[in-house]
Each structure stands twice: as structure tokens, then as C-alpha cells.
Amino acid sequence: MQCREACGACCIAPSIARPYHGMPRGKAAGEACVHLDDAMRCGLFGDPRRPKFCSTFAAEPAACGDNRQQALQILAEMEVLTLPQVRVQGGVK
């Protein structure tokens, strides 16, 4: 699957915990990357400073759905499902 024109969901929905070029604190889930341009394209595409997470992301129907709104929703849900579980005394929170 090719990236959808003017989508940018993968540059908004997921968090990136590690610092990277232009985002020294990483990126929170739901926050647009500073490299997302007005055409909703990655300004670091093909650049070695692009985060590994971004370089390994592959657009596919299971992650991108049928439209931009679905992609944002699916990726936000994936973000929550992949959060590390926090251990608290007496169990997992």
C-alpha cells in the first residue's frame, strides 16, 4: 500500500520516546511532528536523521484503514495497546 495523499496520521498519532532531530524530547502521542509539512508529508523522509520508528513504519490497511480519520483512530488505539504496563504493588496497573 502507498501512503495516502495528505494523511500524515503516522506523523501525529504515535509517540516517539527518544529525542531526534528537531524534537529533543521526542514526541507525544497525538502531537504533530515538527517535520510534517503543509502537504502532510514527512520532511525527513529519506534523511538519516529520521527516527528508526518512522523508517520502519509501513503503510498497510490494518494500520491506515480506508481514510485519514480511520488511520488516526487505528494508530491512536495501537498506541494505547502497546503502552508498557506499569507494575504497582499488588499487581499490574
Summary of the structure (lengths in Angstrom):
residues: 93
radius of gyration: 14.4
end to end distance: 36.7
largest distance: 48.7
contacts: 211
relative contact order: 0.22
helix: 28%
strand: 11%
